[in-house]
Amino acid sequence: MRILYVGDAACLPEDLADYIGDMGDEWKVETVSDGNSAMFAVSNTTVDVIIVGPSLPDLAPPVLLGQIRTLRPETIRIALLQATEMGSTPSIRLIGVAHRLLPLPLASETVLEAIHSLEELRDLLDSPRLRRAIGRVEHLPSPPHLYFALTRALEEDEGNSGDIAQLVSGDPAIAAKVLQLCNSAFFSNGRAITDLRGAVTRLGLATLRDLVLASEVFSMKTGSNVDRAALQQRALLASRLAARILPRTSAELGATAALLADVGLLLPGVRDERQPLDPDGEPDERPGHTEAGAYLMGLWGLPMPIVEAVAFHRQPQRSSLRTFWVPGAVHVATALAGNEPVDEDYLKSLGVLNQLPAWREMAGLMSERIAEDAA
């Protein structure tokens, strides 16, 4: 395992070399001070993990990680953030190119846990069995084009509410569906929204983007017999819950991940992991819908925090994160939205079990409001 650190070496834990040494002779850490030196190193030899400091003298960290992604897509990419940055939303560009964001000061255990967790996720998504199973799907859904167009507009800080509304209105079917969802019990405050510009103004760009995503994803033609209306309703409820559970700086990631958590059910030939296996029956070789959904999200190039939350939301303890973040919030939100058990041992290990009653009450109030509006 070759690990390359880029930036000021003072950001690295002093005992990291000792920890890596205990892993065996095949584990090595090398350091370079700038982005161009990193690109030279990656171009000339295999690098398994690249860790980029919060600032570099020549390249912005998102630019370097984006170049690494193009040159060596298999390399695990980790970005370090100053403690002050963790209280604000990391740039969309950085979230889009880094597999994991780690706060400074950094502990050696945190580095190794992140690497092992991402290796496991990479192995899951690169599983030959999963590739064969997904490969049997004749037509994989294409990436939702309008969602990614809105994402690019947000990344580049371009366009006002009118411009965004015009972009959505270019697809009349999606625009109609978005307006329908805007006026649903999930988002309506009693006043009807009749135009897309009004939707942008009331909901904000991030929420509108997720509504576009829901409209595109749950309209995909995949040959699956799943009840799409029920699946979408659960997904929207889980999305709203996850956004409320997480702090504002992570709410957007959590909302999108929860919205997509069960998207694997839309693929034919997958096993619904909500249904128990028959212990006396034949082994079921079909891939589970969580890993199939995560695989699809990976193919679409969605940010790794979303892919990881989709992959592990039914087994959140498989994530090595030792803090309650997107995977945990998506687990709680999807479980409550689907009336399924919440992994209380997992929440206890993270010190947030005491918040579960409040989250249950929140989910109950949202469900009651939806039921009242539907009556």
Stockholm file with secondary structure:
# STOCKHOLM 1.0

chainA/1-375         MRILYVGDAACLPEDLADYIGDMGDEWKVETVSDGNSAMFAVSNTTVDVIIVGPSLPDLAPPVLLGQIRTLRPETIRIALLQATEMGSTPSIRLIGVAHRLLPLPLASETVLEAIHSLEELRDLLDSPRLRRAIGRVEHLPSPPHLYFALTRALEEDEGNSGDIAQLVSGDPAIAAKVLQLCNSAFFSNGRAITDLRGAVTRLGLATLRDLVLASEVFSMKTGSNVDRAALQQRALLASRLAARILPRTSAELGATAALLADVGLLLPGVRDERQPLDPDGEPDERPGHTEAGAYLMGLWGLPMPIVEAVAFHRQPQRSSLRTFWVPGAVHVATALAGNEPVDEDYLKSLGVLNQLPAWREMAGLMSERIAEDAA
#=GR chainA/1-375 SS CEEEEESCGGGSCTTHHHHHHHTCTTCEEEEESSHHHHHHHHHHSCCSEEEECSCCSSSCHHHHHHHHHHHCTTSEEEEEECGGGGGSCCCHHHHHHCSEEEESSCCHHHHHHHHHHHHHHHHHHTCHHHHHHHHTSSSCCCCCHHHHHHHHHHHTTCCCHHHHHHHHHTSHHHHHHHHHHHTSTTTCCSSCCCSHHHHHHHHCHHHHHHHHHHHHHTTCCCCCCSCHHHHHHHHHHHHHHHHHHSCHHHHHHHHHHHHHTTGGGGSTTCBCTTSCCCTTSCCCCSCBHHHHHHHHHHHHTCCHHHHHHHHHTTSGGGSCCCSCCHHHHHHHHHHHHTTCCCCHHHHHHTTCGGGHHHHHHHHHHHHHHHHHHHC
#=GC SS_cons         CEEEEESCGGGSCTTHHHHHHHTCTTCEEEEESSHHHHHHHHHHSCCSEEEECSCCSSSCHHHHHHHHHHHCTTSEEEEEECGGGGGSCCCHHHHHHCSEEEESSCCHHHHHHHHHHHHHHHHHHTCHHHHHHHHTSSSCCCCCHHHHHHHHHHHTTCCCHHHHHHHHHTSHHHHHHHHHHHTSTTTCCSSCCCSHHHHHHHHCHHHHHHHHHHHHHTTCCCCCCSCHHHHHHHHHHHHHHHHHHSCHHHHHHHHHHHHHTTGGGGSTTCBCTTSCCCTTSCCCCSCBHHHHHHHHHHHHTCCHHHHHHHHHTTSGGGSCCCSCCHHHHHHHHHHHHTTCCCCHHHHHHTTCGGGHHHHHHHHHHHHHHHHHHHC
//
